[in-house]
């Protein structure tokens, strides 16, 4: 049954994933096992295929939709402590920028890798990020920008975080089409070029 769930995830079989999840529960397979050995095993493979150019964004989003459908069934059944979270990430697209496809893909991959992600959405102000840091006490702040004109707001956010005395307890991740590693280093952040790289970077930083 776990292999059937894995196969449905790999194929983006949105039509059958819900019933397969229910069937697994009927066979007394616990939610954590379904997640670890079915869903996340597939998402890790999907991440590798995406990284290697064998899957593209629409295909990954379809598979992520299958993941979400299964998780909607499983999450109410999870007991606190069932899922070991690697870390907590507050993420948003910076002020002035309304693009979210890349951000959403990164979130799905991070969640699939075991991170808790607080999604602030798009057009996120410096104050909204500061408020989220104070409320959630995350390990990471992740910011996305798709426009050259909004990249500068990443630096403004970091300066605002520093001004609140919050920077030293955080790692800041940035990405998006116009963003470069040079720019990230200049503003005091870490850069990833795509969703899979963001997961690898977070894993490296959380372990350091």
C-alpha positions in Angstrom: 0.0 0.0 0.0 2.8 2.4 0.8 4.3 1.7 -2.6 1.0 2.5 -4.2 1.0 5.8 -2.4 4.6 6.4 -3.5 3.7 5.6 -7.1 0.6 7.9 -7.0 2.8 10.7 -5.8 5.5 10.1 -8.4 2.8 10.1 -11.1 0.9 13.1 -9.7 -2.2 11.0 -9.5 -4.5 13.5 -7.8 -7.6 11.4 -8.5 -6.5 8.3 -6.5 -4.2 9.6 -3.7 -7.0 10.4 -1.3 -8.6 7.0 -1.5 -5.2 5.3 -1.3 -4.5 7.3 1.9 -7.8 6.1 3.4 -7.1 2.5 2.3 -3.8 2.7 4.1 -5.4 3.9 7.3 -8.0 1.1 7.0 -5.1 -1.3 6.9 -4.0 0.2 10.3 -0.9 1.9 8.8 -0.2 4.8 11.1 -0.2 8.3 9.6 3.5 8.9 10.4 4.5 5.8 8.4 2.3 6.8 5.5 4.0 10.2 5.5 7.6 9.0 5.9 7.5 5.9 3.7 5.0 7.0 1.1 4.6 10.7 0.7 8.0 12.1 1.8 9.9 9.3 0.1 8.3 10.3 -3.1 8.8 14.1 -2.5 12.5 13.5 -2.0 12.7 11.7 -5.3 10.6 14.4 -7.0 13.0 17.0 -5.7 16.0 15.2 -7.2 14.2 14.9 -10.6 13.4 18.6 -10.5 17.0 19.5 -9.7 18.2 17.3 -12.6 15.8 18.9 -15.0 13.7 15.8 -15.4 10.6 17.4 -14.0 9.4 21.0 -14.5 7.5 23.4 -12.2 4.0 22.5 -13.4 4.7 18.8 -12.9 6.2 19.4 -9.4 3.2 21.6 -8.4 0.8 18.8 -9.5 2.6 16.3 -7.4 2.7 18.7 -4.5 -1.1 19.0 -4.9 -1.3 15.3 -4.4 0.8 15.6 -1.3 -1.6 18.2 0.1 -4.6 16.1 -0.6 -3.2 13.2 1.4 -2.0 15.5 4.2 -5.5 17.0 4.6 -6.6 13.5 5.5 -3.6 12.6 7.7 -3.0 15.9 9.6 -6.1 15.7 11.9 -5.0 12.2 12.9 -1.4 13.1 13.8 -0.5 13.3 17.5 1.8 16.1 18.7 5.4 14.8 18.3 4.5 12.4 15.4 6.4 14.5 12.9 9.9 15.6 13.7 10.4 19.1 12.3 13.9 20.0 11.3 13.4 23.7 11.8 11.0 26.6 11.4 11.1 29.1 8.4 9.2 32.4 8.0 8.9 33.1 4.2 7.4 35.7 1.9 7.7 37.6 -1.3 9.1 41.0 -0.5 7.2 44.3 -0.6 6.2 45.5 -4.1 6.4 42.0 -5.6 3.3 39.9 -6.2 4.9 36.8 -7.7 4.4 33.6 -5.7 4.8 30.5 -7.9 8.5 30.2 -7.1 7.9 30.9 -3.4 5.1 28.3 -3.2 7.3 25.7 -4.9 10.1 26.3 -2.4 7.6 26.1 0.5 6.3 22.7 -0.8 9.8 21.3 -1.1 10.8 22.6 2.3 7.7 21.2 4.0 8.3 17.9 2.1 11.8 17.9 3.6 10.4 18.2 7.1 10.4 22.0 7.8 7.6 24.0 9.3 7.0 27.0 7.0 5.0 30.1 7.9 4.0 31.6 4.6 3.5 35.4 4.8 2.3 35.6 1.2 3.3 38.3 -1.2 4.0 42.1 -1.0 5.4 41.5 2.5 6.6 44.6 4.4 9.6 44.8 6.7 7.3 45.2 9.7 5.3 42.1 8.8 8.5 40.1 8.8 9.7 41.5 12.1 6.3 40.7 13.7 6.5 37.2 12.3 10.0 36.7 13.7 8.9 37.9 17.2 5.8 35.7 17.1 7.2 32.4 15.7 10.9 32.6 16.7 12.1 30.9 13.4 15.4 29.4 12.5 15.3 31.0 9.1 13.8 34.0 7.2 13.3 33.3 3.5 12.6 36.0 1.0 11.7 35.9 -2.7 11.8 38.5 -5.4 11.1 38.2 -9.1 11.7 41.9 -10.0 15.0 43.7 -10.0 13.2 46.7 -8.6 12.0 44.8 -5.5 15.4 43.1 -4.7 16.4 46.2 -2.7 13.6 45.5 -0.3 15.5 42.3 0.7 18.3 44.5 2.0 15.8 46.8 3.7 14.2 43.8 5.5 17.6 42.6 6.7 18.5 46.1 8.0 15.2 46.3 9.8 15.8 42.9 11.4 19.2 44.0 12.5 17.7 47.2 13.9 15.4 45.1 16.1 18.3 43.0 17.4 17.0 39.8 15.8 19.5 39.1 13.0 22.1 37.2 15.1 19.7 34.4 15.9 18.5 33.9 12.3 19.8 32.7 9.0 18.4 34.7 6.0 17.7 32.9 2.7 17.0 34.7 -0.5 16.2 33.7 -4.1 14.3 34.6 -7.2 15.1 35.2 -10.9 17.2 38.5 -10.5 18.9 37.5 -7.3 22.6 36.3 -7.3 25.0 34.9 -4.8 27.0 38.1 -4.9 24.0 40.2 -4.0 23.1 37.8 -1.2 26.6 38.0 0.3 26.5 41.8 0.0 23.2 42.0 2.1 24.2 39.3 4.6 22.1 36.5 3.3 22.4 33.0 1.8 21.4 32.4 -1.8 19.7 29.4 -3.5 19.0 29.2 -7.2 16.0 26.9 -7.0 13.7 24.9 -4.7 15.9 21.9 -4.4 18.9 24.0 -3.7 16.9 25.8 -1.0 16.3 22.5 0.8 20.0 21.5 0.6 21.0 25.0 1.9 18.6 24.8 4.8 19.8 21.3 5.7 23.4 22.5 5.6 22.7 25.6 7.7 20.5 23.8 10.3 23.2 21.3 10.9 26.0 23.9 11.3 
